[in-house]
């Protein structure tokens, strides 16, 4: 298994090009199940998660071709299976979202209950309730969800009891081919939801209101092929912005959507970094200014993203003062805290809050990546720390960050990947 080895203490200076959004790309790949025509995706990140999704879709009979460094064609001319097995679904929770498209296409689906990052209980009850609202019959057998809709799917009004990105996307993917109108209330508003709606609409779907809490979908009888470019990854951008602010230096991030990180930018500035925006880029500078403590409260979009909480915490570990970081989305998303503490951070976790008292310096140490985004927080900590840090279990990192060590090395970081 690989590990990342970092010699800390080097500032970051250079440019990083942000790739396509992982969380959008894997749902856009599932779109191919809704049409017998080719789906051509550009600005696709090459990640473990997109590979996992490719393996699952190939198993279902989709032919997949990669071209260039960021292009993918998916063609589900006919499906050879409606079963998504445990070995393929367990690698990534979002692969559960093939259930609705399979149901819409074939009237039947057998999909394993999902795996993914261990950042909380993460049930799929909202997904299953949505499928039932569309008229599907659902059974749970031996770890599998067996869903059938012999008479086809019917549009429905669904009010989510709380906001779920995955359930909103899953309901959208299913409703586009259901008969009649679907209304989703209390829908997630993330940019990835808008990206999915834009792609579906380019295929002939009738989705309106994506990006707002009420989404309306008028079902159509078929969808055509599409040539579509994935939205830039706001979490990758936020991760590097926070790394630059934490470690210090001057880093330009290009291919970003500034508006997608509206909750992050003011907090980075309050913490002491200077930001200069251009149309699709941002320059992050922190040269000599000390970091200051800032409180953070994770929320659904447009609030502060839970996927940047760990990376923000690393920055706060080195800030002057005490920062309170509250995690409202996942109940178990502080697993990076003991690892940061091993590097000298002063963190107390009390339920959903972490109290971070800034320290003068972190010290390099062997640490374990515990989930995808937490891995990035440990890399940042390693770059800011004095001495050598080894980050183990980097397969988490590879799920969601393309060429992270190359991108950071190009900015002067002393970071390498080694086989353990
Ligand atoms: C997606 C993102 C993930 C991000 C999260 C929140 C992808 C691939 N992943 O995950 O990176 O951290 O949104 O922004 O896009 N829940 C239920 N029942 C359900 C569904 C969800 O109780 O049926 C709970 C979850 O356990 C969690 C909360 O709802 O506590 C929000 O989860 P959700 O928005 O669904 O996250 P994901 O779609 O899994």
Boltz pocket constraint, residues with backbone or C-beta under 6 A from the ligand:
constraints:
  - pocket:
      binder: B
      contacts: [[A, 22], [A, 23], [A, 24], [A, 26], [A, 93], [A, 94], [A, 120], [A, 121], [A, 122], [A, 123], [A, 124], [A, 125], [A, 126], [A, 127], [A, 128], [A, 163], [A, 164], [A, 165], [A, 166], [A, 167], [A, 306], [A, 307], [A, 329], [A, 330], [A, 331]]
      max_distance: 6.0
